[in-house]
Amino acid sequence: MATSPRATSPRAAKRQVDSGRGVGPLRNGVYLDFADSINRLGQKVIADRYGNLFDMYDNITGENAYKTPMRIYPAPHYTMGGLWVDYYLMSNIPGLFVIGEANFSDHGANRLGASALMQGLADGYFVLPSTLPNYIAANKLEKIDENADAVKEAVANVNDITQRLMNTNGTKSVDHYHRELGKIVWDYCGMSRTAQGLEKAIQLIPELEAEFWENVRVTGTAGELNQELEKAGRLVDYFDLGRLMCIDALDRNESCGGHFREEYQTPEGEALRNDEEYTYVAAWEYAGEGEMPLLHKEPLEFETVKLATRSYK
Ligand SMILES: Cc1cc2nc3c(=O)[nH]c(=O)nc-3n(C[C@H](O)[C@H](O)[C@H](O)COP(=O)(O)OP(=O)(O)OC[C@H]3O[C@@H](n4cnc5c(N)ncnc54)[C@H](O)[C@@H]3O)c2cc1C
């Protein structure tokens, strides 16, 4: 989420959107107006700093952002958090390693720009090439018996979900429900959240999931390459993930990084943290369908780098 030269922080930009100030025909969007900065610093300085962005914008819109404000839209494009992993990038399931955006490890409450790809590179290039062979060398990997109860149960579970999805034969597409879920998470667990909104989302998501199981339509068959079925399978997981994101956001009564609770902000509208109570990683354990996941708190200890509040000003 970029910060406009006019708006002092993402929150201010969002308030600008909500208040309708500075918003032209583009509803729910924000303008990035570089006029003041160009007057103050000169176009060359701005071009040196952001020239590639201006070129990309011109290619996409045909508009010269040195002359007219840039139209931007806040869009979630990275998920803070992820699967818990240890120092070797192994999850709590022995032998399952998780790298890149799917793990929780590197970024904390808000990641720095351009650092996600760096993390993927570090995980894939430096960490895993040493930790995975270590694991294989140190553990006797038993041959998996296809007739083992656990294997049969897992296969039966996947077949059951696949059949349920194929047999529902409803009237609405997978994309319809994916969009509906995305809207609930965006509206109530997006740029800013409130306890009331999060409680509503935690109620709405299971209702939408129940409707999905009654009325989704997955075209094609289960025996062929079927992208609709693939998407439906992922959406089943996203209902759990969306609900968990809301539960976690409701449990964390502070604002920190990408987690902004409207109840916890400074008079200037900046994030109000509560380090005394919330300096920990929240690791949630799955406790069964529809059950409240179990919270494990992993304390964060800052030995060399002092914990400090980030200013967007
Ligand atoms: C619009 C946008 C702009 C970004 N800009 C930047 C930037 O400037 N700098 C930066 O550092 N980062 C940026 N990021 C973030 C960065 O792109 C991602 O964090 C990074 O690509 C994650 O890489 P990954 O390999 O961990 O996961 P992904 O790239 O998400 O790859 C996961 C793959 O797994 C596949 N998959 C998922 N589920 C299944 C399944 N069940 N079965 C089989 N396959 C599956 C997916 O199809 C996907 O191909 C941006 C992201 C977006 C969306």
Ligand as a Chemical Component Dictionary entry (heavy atoms), coordinates in Angstrom:
data_LIG
# 
_chem_comp.id                   LIG 
_chem_comp.type                 NON-POLYMER 
_chem_comp.pdbx_formal_charge   0 
_chem_comp.three_letter_code    LIG 
# 
loop_
_chem_comp_atom.comp_id 
_chem_comp_atom.atom_id 
_chem_comp_atom.alt_atom_id 
_chem_comp_atom.type_symbol 
_chem_comp_atom.charge 
_chem_comp_atom.model_Cartn_x 
_chem_comp_atom.model_Cartn_y 
_chem_comp_atom.model_Cartn_z 
_chem_comp_atom.pdbx_ordinal 
LIG C1  C1  C 0 0.742  -7.534  -6.974 1  
LIG C2  C2  C 0 1.944  -8.007  -6.199 2  
LIG C3  C3  C 0 3.081  -7.235  -6.150 3  
LIG C4  C4  C 0 4.192  -7.669  -5.424 4  
LIG N1  N1  N 0 5.342  -6.907  -5.443 5  
LIG C5  C5  C 0 6.432  -7.362  -4.787 6  
LIG C6  C6  C 0 7.650  -6.644  -4.837 7  
LIG O1  O1  O 0 7.768  -5.607  -5.462 8  
LIG N2  N2  N 0 8.722  -7.158  -4.143 9  
LIG C7  C7  C 0 8.627  -8.285  -3.390 10 
LIG O2  O2  O 0 9.615  -8.689  -2.766 11 
LIG N3  N3  N 0 7.477  -8.988  -3.340 12 
LIG C8  C8  C 0 6.396  -8.547  -4.015 13 
LIG N4  N4  N 0 5.225  -9.268  -3.956 14 
LIG C9  C9  C 0 5.168  -10.463 -3.113 15 
LIG C10 C10 C 0 5.849  -11.636 -3.833 16 
LIG O3  O3  O 0 5.500  -11.663 -5.184 17 
LIG C11 C11 C 0 5.411  -12.946 -3.185 18 
LIG O4  O4  O 0 5.618  -12.870 -1.776 19 
LIG C12 C12 C 0 6.227  -14.132 -3.733 20 
LIG O5  O5  O 0 5.981  -14.281 -5.094 21 
LIG C13 C13 C 0 5.839  -15.415 -2.999 22 
LIG O6  O6  O 0 6.539  -16.473 -3.610 23 
LIG P1  P1  P 0 6.233  -17.952 -3.166 24 
LIG O7  O7  O 0 6.985  -18.827 -4.104 25 
LIG O8  O8  O 0 6.463  -18.081 -1.708 26 
LIG O9  O9  O 0 4.658  -18.132 -3.366 27 
LIG P2  P2  P 0 3.797  -17.948 -4.673 28 
LIG O10 O10 O 0 4.477  -17.116 -5.670 29 
LIG O11 O11 O 0 2.464  -17.549 -4.174 30 
LIG O12 O12 O 0 3.738  -19.434 -5.273 31 
LIG C14 C14 C 0 2.910  -20.407 -4.711 32 
LIG C15 C15 C 0 2.567  -21.367 -5.880 33 
LIG O13 O13 O 0 1.883  -22.502 -5.322 34 
LIG C16 C16 C 0 0.746  -22.790 -6.149 35 
LIG N5  N5  N 0 -0.236 -23.453 -5.287 36 
LIG C17 C17 C 0 -0.971 -22.929 -4.307 37 
LIG N6  N6  N 0 -1.754 -23.880 -3.732 38 
LIG C18 C18 C 0 -1.487 -25.026 -4.391 39 
LIG C19 C19 C 0 -1.994 -26.363 -4.296 40 
LIG N7  N7  N 0 -2.906 -26.701 -3.400 41 
LIG N8  N8  N 0 -1.505 -27.290 -5.138 42 
LIG C20 C20 C 0 -0.562 -26.972 -6.062 43 
LIG N9  N9  N 0 -0.055 -25.729 -6.211 44 
LIG C21 C21 C 0 -0.529 -24.763 -5.382 45 
LIG C22 C22 C 0 0.277  -21.421 -6.631 46 
LIG O14 O14 O 0 -0.481 -21.572 -7.813 47 
LIG C23 C23 C 0 1.623  -20.714 -6.879 48 
LIG O15 O15 O 0 2.102  -20.961 -8.174 49 
LIG C24 C24 C 0 4.115  -8.885  -4.712 50 
LIG C25 C25 C 0 2.980  -9.678  -4.752 51 
LIG C26 C26 C 0 1.901  -9.256  -5.500 52 
LIG C27 C27 C 0 0.655  -10.122 -5.547 53 
# 
loop_
_chem_comp_bond.comp_id 
_chem_comp_bond.atom_id_1 
_chem_comp_bond.atom_id_2 
_chem_comp_bond.value_order 
_chem_comp_bond.pdbx_ordinal 
LIG C1  C2  SING 1  
LIG C2  C3  SING 2  
LIG C2  C26 DOUB 3  
LIG C3  C4  DOUB 4  
LIG C4  N1  SING 5  
LIG C4  C24 SING 6  
LIG N1  C5  DOUB 7  
LIG C5  C6  SING 8  
LIG C5  C8  SING 9  
LIG C6  O1  DOUB 10 
LIG C6  N2  SING 11 
LIG N2  C7  SING 12 
LIG C7  O2  DOUB 13 
LIG C7  N3  SING 14 
LIG N3  C8  DOUB 15 
LIG C8  N4  SING 16 
LIG N4  C9  SING 17 
LIG N4  C24 SING 18 
LIG C9  C10 SING 19 
LIG C10 O3  SING 20 
LIG C10 C11 SING 21 
LIG C11 O4  SING 22 
LIG C11 C12 SING 23 
LIG C12 O5  SING 24 
LIG C12 C13 SING 25 
LIG C13 O6  SING 26 
LIG O6  P1  SING 27 
LIG P1  O7  DOUB 28 
LIG P1  O8  SING 29 
LIG P1  O9  SING 30 
LIG O9  P2  SING 31 
LIG P2  O10 DOUB 32 
LIG P2  O11 SING 33 
LIG P2  O12 SING 34 
LIG O12 C14 SING 35 
LIG C14 C15 SING 36 
LIG C15 O13 SING 37 
LIG C15 C23 SING 38 
LIG O13 C16 SING 39 
LIG C16 N5  SING 40 
LIG C16 C22 SING 41 
LIG N5  C17 SING 42 
LIG N5  C21 SING 43 
LIG C17 N6  DOUB 44 
LIG N6  C18 SING 45 
LIG C18 C19 SING 46 
LIG C18 C21 DOUB 47 
LIG C19 N7  SING 48 
LIG C19 N8  DOUB 49 
LIG N8  C20 SING 50 
LIG C20 N9  DOUB 51 
LIG N9  C21 SING 52 
LIG C22 O14 SING 53 
LIG C22 C23 SING 54 
LIG C23 O15 SING 55 
LIG C24 C25 DOUB 56 
LIG C25 C26 SING 57 
LIG C26 C27 SING 58 
# 
